[in-house]
Amino acid sequence: MQPGFFRDTWVEVNLDAIEHNVRLMKQHIGEEVHLIAVVKANAYGHGAKQVAETALISGATMLAVAFLDEAISLRRQGIQAPILVMGAIRASDVDMVEKHNLTVTVFSLGWLKEAEKSIRNFIDLHIKVDTGMGRLGVQNENELIDIFDFAQESNRFHVKGIYTHFATADEDDPTYFLTQYDRFKKMVSTIPNQRLIVHCANSATGLKFPSKVYNAVRFGISMYGLSPSPEMKSELPFPLQEAFSLQTKIVHVKKVTKGTKISYGATYEAKEDEWIGTLPIGYADGWIRKLKDAEVIIQNKRVPLVGRICMDQCMVKLPYEIPVGTNVTLIGKQNHEEITIDEIAKRLDTINYEVPCTITSRVPRMYIKDECIIEVSNPLL
Ligand SMILES: *Cc1c(COP(=O)(O)O)cnc(C)c1O
C-alpha cells in the first residue's frame, strides 16, 4: 500500500516536468525576464505548495494566485517568495495583506483610500489595466494616473508593478491581441517607469511573442505542460512535459454472462460473456458522468468504460481476465499508449485548464521527483 492514502486512486504530479517547463520557458523569454509562477486553484489542481517550491528552485522569482486565502495558505506552508494576488481583495482585509507581506492588485482609487486607513506601515501593489478583457482593471489613462499619483503621495503604498491580461493571445488571429497590446503600451507610457515590473503575458503570449512580454511572464497552463489552446499545440517553441496523471487500480474482477446489466439505469448490457472490472473512482472525484464513453489504459492497451459512472466507482470491459490490483491509467502514459488531458477536455467539450482543476481533493496527490515519490498530500488524513 502507498504511504499517505488507503484507496487505490491517486494523481501523480511529476515535479521534474514542472522544472523542465520552467527552465525552458526562462531560456525562451530571456534569463533577465521574471517568471511569475501562477499557482492559483491549488496550482491548477496539481498542489500549490509543491509546484511553487519546484518553480522557485527552477527559476521563478514570484508567485501569483487568484485569492487572498490562497496566498495566506502558501505563507502558512512556509513559502516566502513574493506573491501577487491577482483577484480583488476587500479593502477591509488589507491587514492580512500586510501581515503576510503580499502584493495586491489595485484598480480603484476608492479602494486605495479605504485600505490606506488600515495599513500600519506599507503594502506592495501592482496596478491592473483593463485593455480589453473586461474583467478587472482601470479603464483609461486618467484613472491610472489618479491611482498612481495617490499611491506615490501616500507612504502606505509601494507601486511595484503594472499589468494587463489578454483575452485572445492563444488564438491564431493576432488582431485583437495587438489592439490590447497597443492600449497597454499607451497606458504604461503615461506613468514614469521607476523600475516597475511590467507584465502582460500569460503562457500563450510568452510562448508566441517573447519579444512582447516587457519584463515578466505570468506562466500558468504551460508550466503544467499543457498547450494554451489546441491551435498552439503544433507550433510550440519547445517541447512541454505534462506533469499530471491520474491512476487507479482494478479492485474487483468478474466474468458476466451475455445479457448481464452493468451500473445505474442498467444501460449497459453484456453482448456476450464478458470480463468486467470495477475501478474505485467516480464523479465525486471529478471523474464526471459525462466521461462514461471514455477509455482507460490497462496493460498498455485502451479499454472502454461501460455503464454509468457512479459517485465513487465505475466499470470497465476487460479483454480477458486481468488480476485485481492491476494498474489503470485514466490520464497519462503506459509505454506507447497515452490518454492526454487534451483528449479528456475534448470529450468534456471544455478546455484542458478545467480538467486537472476538477479532479477533487478527495484524490490524493503523489509527488514524483527524480523518479522517486517524495511526498503524498491527502487532505482527508
Ligand atoms: C490564470 C491567469 C494567468 C495564467 O494564464 P495561463 O494561460 O494559464 O498561462 C495569467 N494572468 C492572469 C491574470 C490569470 O488570471
PDBQT file of the ligand as one rigid body, heavy atoms in Angstrom, charges set to zero:
ROOT
HETATM    1  C1  LIG A 401      -4.762  32.480 -14.657  1.00  0.00    +0.000 C 
HETATM    2  C2  LIG A 401      -4.089  33.722 -15.083  1.00  0.00    +0.000 A 
HETATM    3  C3  LIG A 401      -2.860  33.675 -15.764  1.00  0.00    +0.000 A 
HETATM    4  C4  LIG A 401      -2.236  32.387 -16.258  1.00  0.00    +0.000 C 
HETATM    5  O1  LIG A 401      -2.679  32.138 -17.571  1.00  0.00    +0.000 OA
HETATM    6  P1  LIG A 401      -2.234  30.834 -18.373  1.00  0.00    +0.000 P 
HETATM    7  O2  LIG A 401      -2.991  30.910 -19.639  1.00  0.00    +0.000 OA
HETATM    8  O3  LIG A 401      -2.630  29.669 -17.531  1.00  0.00    +0.000 OA
HETATM    9  O4  LIG A 401      -0.757  30.910 -18.537  1.00  0.00    +0.000 OA
HETATM   10  C5  LIG A 401      -2.228  34.880 -16.036  1.00  0.00    +0.000 A 
HETATM   11  N1  LIG A 401      -2.768  36.050 -15.662  1.00  0.00    +0.000 NA
HETATM   12  C6  LIG A 401      -3.945  36.138 -15.030  1.00  0.00    +0.000 A 
HETATM   13  C7  LIG A 401      -4.492  37.472 -14.666  1.00  0.00    +0.000 C 
HETATM   14  C8  LIG A 401      -4.656  34.985 -14.732  1.00  0.00    +0.000 A 
HETATM   15  O5  LIG A 401      -5.840  35.072 -14.109  1.00  0.00    +0.000 OA
ENDROOT
TORSDOF 0
